[in-house]
Amino acid sequence: MDPHHEDLKENGESNDENNNHVCKKIKISPLISDSEIRDEFSHHDPGVARINNGSFGSCPASIIAANKQWLLRFLRQPDDFFFNQLRKGILESRSVIKNLINADDVEEVSIVDNATTAAAIVLQQIGWAFAEGRFQKGDAVVMLHYAYGAVKKSIQAYVYRSGGYVIEVQLPFPVDSNEEIIAEFRKALEKGKSNGKKVRLAVIDHITSMPSVIIPVKELVKICREEGVDQVFVDAAHAIGNVEVDMKEIGADFYTSNLHKWFFCPPSVAFLYCRNSSELSDLHHPVVSHEYGNGLAIESAWIGTRDYSSQLVVPSVLDFVNRFEGGIEGIRKRNHDVVVEMGEMLAKSWGTNLGSPPDMCSSMVMVGLPASLGISSEADTFKLRTHLRESFGVEVPIYFKTPTDGNKDGCITGYARISHQIYNTVDDYYKFRDAINQLVQESFNCMMLLPN
Ligand SMILES: Cc1ncc(COP(=O)(O)O)c(C=O)c1O
């Protein structure tokens, strides 16, 4: 057993008074070497420059092995596992997360499959509030224009159908400063409060997916409080391991982050933090089980028979990240520095620019692609992405930026979202740089590609 598991009390809290923040933990293993890092990711396809950690994350071999061990414990003696191990194991994972995110109480932390599920939990109770007459038809939910597609659909399904008025915050891209975002956010809140209506919920991304930008979430939550917004949900699907995450600092009612994107967990596991408050207790997992009514954390810990292993490896992942200098904080700072350096190198080579200043980038950076590639629609971005994968062995998502003045000639209409994670090398980015330079040299245009 890992030493830090041994001092867990019954309720999953650690006896160590000083471990509120993970970076303060005493290191228990020697630092990982470069060759050990390579071994941990030797299952990655060697033919692909994988500069898209943002989409699906990555899982090292030692964690895949730990995941398998948990599954075998279940398969060896399912009844003993169910009665004696599962709940305790999930509580340990919740306790690790509680410390990572600086929550007050382990009861505020539920483990769910992914950010999509967390959004459904939060939005479902908003739907009920409309249906049960606690919110009035026409009361508003505010979300960013760049909210994740699945979350927008969830808002459509749970809020719009129940009579809620959905307002999108129009965000500029490329973006130069937090102030531009804050100004647009204030406008959307004003709109929501016009005609005597109320803003019942604000959905704020911590890091938008596409285009990827860090949102000044602390400032926006503060504005929501000043403006009387009922509830604030932060969709931080990319956050843990990628930006600083501190529940007391951010002050949202609900906050979710995947652990399979930037925290090395196997697919799939996420947490949903719900601030302790009696007003907000009507939260339920959308998959109803025997545990219905026993609190969200317990409901979420049993949604019927299935494989729970990915939720149980969180303490092992903490041990893994603590083998790096500075733990998860050290990893994220180095990833950020390197991805900015790589983004600037690519922009310089292609004569383009980054989509935001470095301090608005996480471990993902938007890099402008040469205008001569002729990216003129979202369909073109998918065609080009497929072409880069199949002909050049580069995996990278691309964003289509509609030209603001309608004139596409000479302006950047495509931005690549590059990621950096511990397994990447500078050659991955050189491969991408050279692929684009070759396409430009050959006078390639997206019109030449057949639809996907
Ligand atoms: C901002 C944002 N929200 C939600 C999600 C959904 O995450 P998942 O597919 O793990 O549920 C993503 C996935 O990339 C995302 O970027």
The ligand as a Gaussian input file, in Angstrom:
#p B3LYP/6-31G(d) Opt

LIG

0 1
 C      -14.662000      22.873000     -22.102000
 C      -15.077000      21.431000     -22.189000
 N      -16.182000      21.016000     -21.540000
 C      -16.580000      19.738000     -21.560000
 C      -15.863000      18.790000     -22.252000
 C      -16.356000      17.373000     -22.261000
 O      -15.434000      16.502000     -21.666000
 P      -15.764000      14.960000     -21.652000
 O      -15.883000      14.515000     -23.077000
 O      -14.630000      14.306000     -20.971000
 O      -17.056000      14.799000     -20.939000
 C      -14.716000      19.157000     -22.950000
 C      -13.944000      18.171000     -23.713000
 O      -12.985000      18.456000     -24.383000
 C      -14.316000      20.514000     -22.920000
 O      -13.234000      20.933000     -23.573000

